[in-house]
Amino acid sequence: MSRSVWKGPFVDGYLLKKADASRSSGRHEMIKIWSRRSTILPQFVGLTFGVYNGQKHIPVNVTEEMVGHKFGEFSPTRTFYGHTSDRKSKRSSGSASAAG
Amino acid sequence: MNDRICVAQFGAPHGIRGEVRLRSFTEDPAAIKTYGPLESEDGSRRFTIEALRPAKDHFVARLAGIGDRDAAEKLTNIKLYVSRDRLPPIEDEGTYYHADLVGLAAVTADGNALGTVTAILNFGAGDLVEIKPEGGSTTLMVPFTDTAVPEIDMAARRMVVNPLTETE
């Protein structure tokens, strides 16, 4: 059963303060958080959060597509790396993480 | 750089005509057939896929020289490798095979050693480079971006990493 719309998205209050502080500092930094249950809000776009997975903080670069999801979705708690095989990755521009 | 890359693994036999299940690890699973003969882990055996068809969550492969179930049973769990040279060259600048990045030395802009790249991960929020410090157990993760990884020198086998400062 989904959450009632009238309540609005859930987010731990301290995240908003941390996000504001990071944005105003303008530094390239990772905000360490433990709140996996919080919803990703539009004002978090462009910031990098370190979302705790029970062992360490996984860097999560927030983009527009992630708004509405929970932070915990991007920080798995179980280890499965799979096989490297022929997979490849493109180094993305750092504007998202540097925008903070 | 890894000379050989694991691209697939045989599973259980399928039917009585020597067909075998095959789990492909390649980006496009069906591309496994295009890599030509596949080698076992020790390189002693080579397998040529004659036919490949998709099943539920795997492929069913018919191999050259494997004609009955008994022969197919002996292949169970064998991992299949191809030479790194057989991967097609990447034309897009700034794109790298994970196999090439794993094993690079990670250093800071000042030249201080951070460790060795152990994996490229993606949990849905962009690619991450996992770095294992020398003698350390806890790994470090940095986004695979121009800001965090400003330079990759494949010839020197090193990657310049700009670790994120952490704030609570």
Chai-1 contact restraints between the chains, C-beta under 6 A:
chainA,res_idxA,chainB,res_idxB,connection_type,confidence,min_distance_angstrom,max_distance_angstrom,comment,restraint_id
A,E29,B,T165,contact,1.0,0.0,6.0,A-B,restraint_1
A,E29,B,T167,contact,1.0,0.0,6.0,A-B,restraint_2
A,M30,B,L164,contact,1.0,0.0,6.0,A-B,restraint_3
A,M30,B,E166,contact,1.0,0.0,6.0,A-B,restraint_4
A,I31,B,T167,contact,1.0,0.0,6.0,A-B,restraint_5
A,K32,B,E166,contact,1.0,0.0,6.0,A-B,restraint_6
A,K32,B,E168,contact,1.0,0.0,6.0,A-B,restraint_7
A,P59,B,M141,contact,1.0,0.0,6.0,A-B,restraint_8
A,P59,B,P143,contact,1.0,0.0,6.0,A-B,restraint_9
A,V60,B,A125,contact,1.0,0.0,6.0,A-B,restraint_10
A,N61,B,A125,contact,1.0,0.0,6.0,A-B,restraint_11
A,N61,B,G126,contact,1.0,0.0,6.0,A-B,restraint_12
A,N61,B,P143,contact,1.0,0.0,6.0,A-B,restraint_13
A,F74,B,F123,contact,1.0,0.0,6.0,A-B,restraint_14
A,F74,B,G124,contact,1.0,0.0,6.0,A-B,restraint_15
A,F74,B,A125,contact,1.0,0.0,6.0,A-B,restraint_16
A,P76,B,F123,contact,1.0,0.0,6.0,A-B,restraint_17
A,Y81,B,A119,contact,1.0,0.0,6.0,A-B,restraint_18
A,H83,B,C6,contact,1.0,0.0,6.0,A-B,restraint_19
A,H83,B,F25,contact,1.0,0.0,6.0,A-B,restraint_20
A,T84,B,H98,contact,1.0,0.0,6.0,A-B,restraint_21
A,T84,B,A99,contact,1.0,0.0,6.0,A-B,restraint_22
A,S85,B,V7,contact,1.0,0.0,6.0,A-B,restraint_23
A,S85,B,F25,contact,1.0,0.0,6.0,A-B,restraint_24
A,S85,B,T26,contact,1.0,0.0,6.0,A-B,restraint_25
A,D86,B,T26,contact,1.0,0.0,6.0,A-B,restraint_26
A,D86,B,E27,contact,1.0,0.0,6.0,A-B,restraint_27
A,D86,B,L87,contact,1.0,0.0,6.0,A-B,restraint_28
A,R87,B,E27,contact,1.0,0.0,6.0,A-B,restraint_29
A,R87,B,H98,contact,1.0,0.0,6.0,A-B,restraint_30
A,K88,B,T95,contact,1.0,0.0,6.0,A-B,restraint_31
A,K88,B,Y97,contact,1.0,0.0,6.0,A-B,restraint_32
A,S89,B,I120,contact,1.0,0.0,6.0,A-B,restraint_33
A,S89,B,D127,contact,1.0,0.0,6.0,A-B,restraint_34
A,S89,B,F144,contact,1.0,0.0,6.0,A-B,restraint_35
A,K90,B,G94,contact,1.0,0.0,6.0,A-B,restraint_36
A,K90,B,T95,contact,1.0,0.0,6.0,A-B,restraint_37
A,R91,B,G94,contact,1.0,0.0,6.0,A-B,restraint_38
A,R91,B,F144,contact,1.0,0.0,6.0,A-B,restraint_39
A,S92,B,T145,contact,1.0,0.0,6.0,A-B,restraint_40
A,S93,B,D146,contact,1.0,0.0,6.0,A-B,restraint_41
A,G94,B,T145,contact,1.0,0.0,6.0,A-B,restraint_42
A,G94,B,D146,contact,1.0,0.0,6.0,A-B,restraint_43
A,G94,B,T147,contact,1.0,0.0,6.0,A-B,restraint_44
A,S97,B,P143,contact,1.0,0.0,6.0,A-B,restraint_45
A,S97,B,T145,contact,1.0,0.0,6.0,A-B,restraint_46
A,S97,B,T147,contact,1.0,0.0,6.0,A-B,restraint_47
A,A98,B,T147,contact,1.0,0.0,6.0,A-B,restraint_48
